């Protein structure tokens, strides 16, 4: 198993590239990387041209940093870039701006994905979390390529081209992550502050 961490976000509202935004004295990407390394053996980070050198210098050895093949083409191109770089059958895909990932949820998604082309969390209102999902690499690469050729930018274009997608209800995951903080993204200074508050509360509650 491998993980692909999408770290190409510009972070304009946060004042610096997203993976480098500081949270609790650590760069934001450190949280996603730490979670990924708990559940897989291989991690590929997809970075923008502007941050790839910095990330190579700060991330642990063994973590591969690849540049987004075409910056500015959205998460679909980042996903395509990352899937091309892994040498496994299944890949866990995560964004770099989710610092509250639950290890048990990630393990569960990896287990549920077996036999499917993708395992994708879905909220009761139908909203999906395609960037907190597991993909079978070979069919997903093919579907990504087709979606990109047709001008697509969103990961939904990939999912529409996959035959066996398992949608995992978020309520099923709540038993593992009661607050469903796994899906919390940091896009604004206010969300960064909220993430800091949640992290403080979690540390307070730790034995």
C-alpha positions in Angstrom: 0.0 0.0 0.0 1.1 3.6 -0.6 -0.2 7.0 0.1 -0.3 10.1 -2.2 -0.4 13.4 -0.3 -1.6 16.3 -2.5 0.4 19.4 -1.4 0.1 21.7 -4.4 -2.3 24.2 -2.7 -1.3 27.8 -2.8 -2.7 28.8 0.5 -3.3 32.4 -0.5 -5.7 33.0 2.4 -3.2 31.7 4.8 -0.3 33.8 3.6 2.1 31.0 2.4 2.0 27.7 0.6 -0.4 25.3 2.4 2.0 22.5 3.2 4.3 25.0 5.0 1.6 26.8 7.1 2.5 26.3 10.7 0.1 24.6 13.1 1.1 23.8 16.7 4.8 24.5 15.9 4.8 22.1 12.9 4.2 22.5 9.2 0.7 21.5 8.1 1.9 18.7 5.9 3.6 17.0 8.9 0.3 15.9 10.2 -0.9 14.2 7.0 2.5 12.6 6.5 2.6 11.2 10.1 -0.8 9.7 9.7 0.1 8.2 6.3 3.3 6.6 7.6 1.2 4.9 10.3 -0.8 2.9 7.7 1.4 2.5 4.6 5.0 1.8 3.7 5.4 4.2 0.7 4.5 7.9 0.6 4.6 10.2 -2.4 4.0 13.9 -1.9 2.8 15.9 -5.0 4.0 19.5 -4.7 3.9 22.6 -6.7 7.1 23.8 -8.5 7.5 26.5 -6.0 7.6 24.3 -2.9 9.0 21.0 -4.1 12.6 21.9 -3.3 11.7 23.1 0.2 9.7 20.0 0.9 12.5 17.7 -0.3 14.8 19.4 2.2 12.4 19.1 5.2 10.6 15.7 4.7 12.1 12.4 6.0 14.3 10.2 3.7 12.2 7.7 1.9 9.4 10.1 1.2 9.3 10.9 -2.5 8.4 14.5 -3.6 7.2 14.9 -7.2 6.3 18.0 -8.9 2.7 18.4 -10.2 2.9 17.6 -13.9 0.9 20.7 -14.8 0.4 23.2 -12.0 -3.0 25.0 -12.0 -5.0 22.1 -13.4 -6.5 21.2 -10.0 -6.5 18.2 -7.8 -7.2 15.8 -10.7 -3.8 16.5 -12.2 -2.2 16.2 -8.8 -3.8 12.9 -8.3 -2.7 11.7 -11.7 0.9 12.8 -11.0 0.9 11.0 -7.6 -0.6 7.7 -8.9 2.0 7.6 -11.7 4.7 7.7 -9.1 3.6 4.8 -6.9 4.4 1.2 -7.5 1.5 -0.6 -5.8 -2.0 -1.8 -6.5 -3.8 0.6 -4.1 -3.1 4.1 -3.0 -4.6 6.1 -0.1 -5.0 9.7 -1.3 -4.9 12.6 1.3 -4.8 16.4 1.2 -2.0 18.1 3.0 -4.4 20.5 4.8 -6.2 17.9 6.9 -4.3 17.8 10.2 -6.8 15.8 12.2 -6.7 12.5 10.3 -7.8 9.5 12.3 -5.6 6.4 11.8 -8.4 4.0 12.3 -10.5 5.6 9.6 -7.6 5.4 7.2 -7.0 1.7 8.0 -10.7 1.0 7.6 -10.9 2.7 4.2 -7.8 0.7 3.0 -9.5 -2.5 4.1 -12.9 -1.7 2.5 -11.2 -0.8 -0.8 -10.1 -4.3 -1.5 -11.9 -5.6 -4.6 -13.1 -2.2 -5.6 -11.7 0.5 -7.9 -12.1 3.1 -5.1 -13.5 3.5 -1.6 -14.9 7.0 -1.1 -16.5 8.5 2.0 -19.9 10.0 1.4 -21.9 12.2 3.7 -25.7 11.8 4.2 -26.4 14.8 1.9 -24.5 13.0 -0.9 -21.3 15.1 -0.7 -18.3 13.0 -1.2 -14.7 13.1 0.0 -12.6 12.1 -3.0 -9.4 13.5 -1.5 -9.7 11.3 1.6 -10.1 8.1 -0.4 -8.4 4.9 -1.6 -8.0 4.2 -5.3 -6.9 1.1 -7.2 -4.0 2.5 -9.1 -4.2 1.0 -12.6 -7.9 1.7 -13.4 -7.7 5.1 -11.7 -4.7 6.2 -13.8 -6.5 5.2 -16.9 -9.7 7.1 -15.8 -7.6 10.1 -14.7 -6.0 10.3 -18.1 -9.4 10.2 -19.9 -10.9 12.8 -17.6 -7.9 15.2 -18.1 -8.1 14.7 -21.9 -11.7 15.8 -21.8 -10.7 19.0 -19.9 -11.7 17.9 -16.5 -10.2 19.4 -13.3 -12.3 17.7 -10.6 -11.8 14.2 -9.2 -15.5 13.5 -9.8 -14.5 13.1 -13.4 -12.3 10.2 -12.4 -15.0 8.6 -10.3 -17.5 8.8 -13.1 -15.2 6.6 -15.2 -14.5 3.9 -12.6 -16.8 0.9 -12.6 -16.5 -0.3 -9.0 -16.7 2.6 -6.6 -17.6 1.8 -3.0 -19.2 4.7 -1.2 -18.6 4.5 2.5 -21.1 6.3 4.6 -19.5 8.8 6.9 -21.9 7.7 9.7 -20.2 4.3 9.4 -16.9 6.0 10.1 -18.2 8.0 13.1 -17.7 4.9 15.3 -14.0 5.3 14.7 -13.9 9.2 14.6 -16.9 10.5 16.6 -16.3 14.2 15.4 -15.4 13.1 11.9 -12.4 15.5 12.2 -10.6 13.4 9.6 -12.4 15.5 7.0 -11.5 18.9 8.5 -9.6 21.1 6.1 -7.6 24.2 6.8 -8.3 26.9 4.2 -8.6 30.1 6.2 -7.0 31.7 9.3 -10.2 30.9 11.2 -10.0 27.2 10.3 -6.3 27.2 11.3 -7.3 28.6 14.7 -10.1 26.0 15.0 -7.6 23.2 14.2 -5.3 24.5 16.9 -8.2 24.5 19.4 -9.1 20.9 18.5 -5.5 19.7 18.7 -5.2 21.3 22.2 -8.4 19.6 23.3 -7.2 16.2 22.0 -3.9 16.6 23.8 -5.7 17.5 27.0 -7.8 14.4 26.7 -4.8 12.1 26.0 -3.8 9.8 28.8 
